[in-house]
Amino acid sequence: MRKIKYKKGRKLQHITLEYTGTHKDHETEMQLFVYNDADVVEYDKFTVLALNSCFDYTKNNWLNIHGLNDINLIKTIGAHFKLDDFLLADILNTTKRTKLEEQQDVLFFNIKSLLPSEYSDNISVEQLSFILKNGILISFQEKRSDFFTHIRERLRTHAGIVRTKKVDYLLYLLLDAVMENFYITLENEEDKIEELINLTKQEAKPVILEKIENHRDNLNFLKRSIVPLRDSLYYLKTKKDDDEDNGLIQKETFNFFIRLHQKSLELLDQIESDMSALESASNFYFSEQSRKMNEIMKTLTIISAIFIPLTFIVGVYGMNFENMPELKTHDGYFIVMGVMFLLVIALIIYFKRRRWF
């Protein structure tokens, strides 16, 4: 049974515009926020026909797209904002790893959002992509979800500093919200790992080892998702260290992205710690299995040691020689049985004193 609930799409050419994800039954919808420090305007049922009339380039514009099935709509969005076809292909192709790509007037960011499945040990995966231009942030989600609900409320109610900042700060908030899902997923994995460790200490069953390997796969998948994110955020960190400014990310906003980089390092450290815990649980399982095997072998060895002299005695008196005086003894049977019984008692006492059982 497949562990990660993430279906790999088929390989496509770099500029083939085809959605490769699994959420093909979700209708494509758009939502637009136009805001600044003074006010905010929200267009919940936004259409491509309103691209020219609703955007206000003197303010901040956030266009959020749910669902990637409408390829023509994606092409229209790309043509309107003069986006490279390679970027559109990366948005639609969910097999791509997390990446950051910087062009002359565009910053492209895509990331995998991971959440635990409700009724299984699987991890649900959704790809999100972001296009940052001057005064414009476009986000692409495979399906409608509540990742950014609290950010929309902050825009509506003027909570925090989001409306006083440029859209690069909004990009930071969106990425931070996605990274929170990593913490939720990792916390869920840690709870299940703790249960596995307790179960291993109680009784080492083969099904526990299978679950250990399944959660090891989950942690490896988490790690493979976070490492490229860490590298992308490190690239932004080096730009700040080099005192570079491309106009898309304000210098004062770089510090927020550095926080995200620090979070990615913390997540990776925690994953390594959890991997070590799983390794310890696995080692304990095999140690317990070895201990049980040793106990069984010790018991069988003691039984064999007791019956070896008895077998020898039986073998001696089972020989068919005529000149065996003991065979003619009237009480020979009872004497031999008594000797055998005393021999068993003596061996048991000896093994007990040696603490062999």
N, C-alpha and C positions, 0 to 999 in steps of 0.2 A: 504494500500500500504506500502511495506517495506521501512523503512526510510534509513537504512544504506545499502549501496550497498556492502554488504559483506556476502557471502553465507557460512553458517556454514557447514563444511564438516562432514561426518558421523564419529562416534567414531570408532577408530581403536585400535588394540592391540599396546603396546608400541614399538614393534620391527617390525610391519607390514610396509613394504616399499611400500607405495602407495601414489601418489600425490592426495591431497584432495582439492586443490584450484580450482578456476574457470577459470583459463587461460589455458585450456587444448588444445587450438588450436595453441599454440606458439611452434615452433620448438626449440629444445635444441641446443644452440650454445655456444662456448667458446672463450675467448679472454685472452691472456697471455701477461703480461708486465714483463720483466726481466730488472732490473735497478740498478744502483748505482750512486754515485756522478759524475762519469766520463761519462757514456753513458746509453742508454736505447734501448732495443730491443722489438719490438711489434709484436706479432703473432695474427693476426686478425681472421683467420680461423683455430683455434687450434683444434686438434683432440687428442683422447686418445692414438693414436699410437705414438705421439710425447712427451709423458709424460717423458720418460727417456732421450730423446735427447735435449729437449729445456730448461729444468729447469737448472739453474746454482745456486747451493747452496752456492757459495761464494758471491752471490749478493742477492738482494731482488726480490721475485717472487710474482706477483699478478695474480691469476687465477680467472677470472670473468665468471660465468656461467649464461646464460640467458635461462629461460625455464626449467621446472622440469618434463617434461613428459617422458623423456627417462630414465626409472628406471635402465636399465642395465648400462647406462653411469654413473649414480650416484653411482651405486654399484662399478663400476670399479674405479672411483675416490676415493671412500671410501677405497677400498682394497689397492690401490696404496699408499695412505697416512696413512694407518692403522687407519682408523677412526672407532669408535665404531658404531655398528648398531643402537644403541639408538640415537646417534647424527644424523645419516642419516634419521631415522624415524621422528625426530623433524624438520628436514629441509623440509621434504615432507609433513608433517601434518600441514596445515595452521591454524588449530583450536587452536594450542598451543599459550599461552600468551608469551609476551616478557620475555626472561630469559637469564641469564648468567651462564654458567657451566664451571667449571675449572677442568681439568683432569691433569694427570702427565705432559704431554708435549703438551697439547692442551687447547686452550681457545675458547669456543664456545659462540657465541652471536647471538641471533635472535631478530628482531625488526619489528614492523608493520610500514609501510610507508603509511601515509594518505594524500590524496589530494582531493580538492573539485571537484565534477563532473561538467563538463562544462555547461550542459544544465538543471541541476536540483539542488535541495538542498541536494542531496545525497553526501556521502563521499565514495570515492574509496579507497580500501585497498589492499595493496600488502605486503606480508611477505618477508623479506630479512634475510639471515643467513650468518654468518661469521665464518670461522675456522682460527684461528691464531696458527701457529706453528713456530718453529725457522726458520726464513728467508722466510716463506711462509704465504701468506694470500689468502684464498679461499673465494669468495663471491658468494652467490646463490641468483638469482632474479627469480621471477615467470615469468617475461616477459622482453623484451628489453625496456629500458626506458632511459631517459637522466638525471637521478639523478647525475651521476658521470662524466658527460661530461667535466665539468671544471677541475676535478681532473686529467682526462686523459691528458688534454691539459697542465696542470702544469708538468706532468711527461715528456711529449714530449718536452716541451720548457724549462725545468729546471727552471720554475718559482717558487719562494718561496723556502722553505727548505725541501720539501717532499723527494727529491732524496738524501739529505744528512742524512736523518733519516732512522730508521729501519721500518719494516712493521707495527709495533705497532702504529707508528705515522700515517701511511696510514689508519689503522683501525679507528683511531680518526677522520680523515678527512671524511671517508665514513659515519660514524655515525653522524657527524656534518651535512653532506649534507642531510641525512635522517631527522634529527631534523629540518632542515630548512623548510621541507614540513609541519611540525606541525605548524610553524609560518604562512606559507601561508594559511593553512586550517583555523587556528584560526582567521587570519585577514579577510578572506572571511566570516566567521561566524559573526564576529563583524560588518562588513558592513551591512549584512542582518538583524542583530539584531537592528541596529540603524534605518534601514528603518521600521522595525516592530514597534519600539517605536514611531516613527513619525506618522505612520498610526493609531496606537492606540489612539494617542492624537487627531487625526482628526475625526475618526469615529470608534467606537467599533463594528466590525462585527465578527460573529462567525468564519469566515475563518481565521481571524487574530489570534484567540486563538489556532486554529489548527496549524498554522505555528509556534507559540510560543512553543507549545509542541514538534513539530518536531525538532526545533533548540535546545531545551532542551535535546532531545535524542542525537543529534549530539555532544553536549558538554559533556554529560555523556560518550559517546563512546570515545571521545578524552581523557577524564580523565582516563578511564579504560585502555587506551593504554599507557599513559604516566606514570602512577603510578608504574607499574612493571619495566619500564625503569629507573625511578628514583631510585628504590630500587637496581637495578643491578649496576648502577653507584655509588651508595652509598657504595656498597660492595668494589668496586675498591678504593674509597676514604679511606675507613677504612684500606685497605691494605697499602696505603701510610702512613697513620697515625701510623700504626704499624711497619713501616719501613721494610715491607716485599718486597722481590723481587724474582719472580719466573722465571726470565729470559725471559719470553715472552713479558712483558711490562717493558721497561726501567724506572728507577726511575724518570728521567727527563720528561718522557712522561706522568706520572701520573697526572701532573698539567693540562694537556690538557683535560684529562677525568674528572677532577674536574670541569673544565669549563662546560662540558656537563651536569654534575650533577646540576650545578647552573642554567643552561638553563632550565632543566626540572622543577626545583622549580619555576622559573619565569613563565613558561607555566602554571603550576598548579595554581599559584596565579592569573594569568590573566583569567583562566577558571572560577575560583571562582567568580571573579569580574563580568564576563559576565553572570554567573548563577544568580548573584544578580540582574543584570540589567533585565534579563528575568523575574525574580520573581517580580520585580517592575512593569514591563509591564503587567504581568498577574494580579497583584493586581489592577493596574490602570484600566484594562479592566473590572474587576468585580465591581470596585467602580463606573465606568461610567455606567455599566448596572444597578447597584442599584440606582444611581442618576436618570437615566431615568425612572426606575420603580417608584421611589418616586414622580417624576414630574407627571407621569400618575395618580398615586393614589391620589395626591393632587388635580389634575384637576377633577377627578371623585368625590372626596369628596366634593369639592366646588359645583359642579353641583347637587350632592345629597342634600347638605345642602340648596340649593336654592329651590329645588323642594319639599322638605319635607313639609314645611308650605303650599305650593300650593296644594299638595296632601291632606293635612289635610282639607283645605277649601273645596276642591272638594268633599271629603268624607262626610263632614258635610252636604253639600247641595245635596248630592246624596241619603240621607236617605229618606225613603218614609213615613214620618210622615205627618198626615193631618194638625196638628196644628203647622205650621211653617209660621209665618206672612210674613217673607221675600219672600216666594214663590209667594205671591200675589202682591208684590210691582211691580209697572209698570216699573220702571227703575232698578229693582234689578239686572238684568244680567249685565248691564253696570257698576253699582256701584261695584259689586263683581269683575269684570274684572279689573276695575281701581285700587281697593285695592290690587289685586294680582300683578298688574304691579308695583305699588308703593313699594310693599313689596320686589319684585325682585330688584328694583333699590336700595332700602335701604340696602339690604344684600350685593349687589355688592360694594357699597360705604364702608360698614363696613369691608368687607374682604380686600378691597384695602388699607384702612387705617391701618389695621393690617399687611399689606404686606404679605398676604398669597399667592398672585400671582402678 
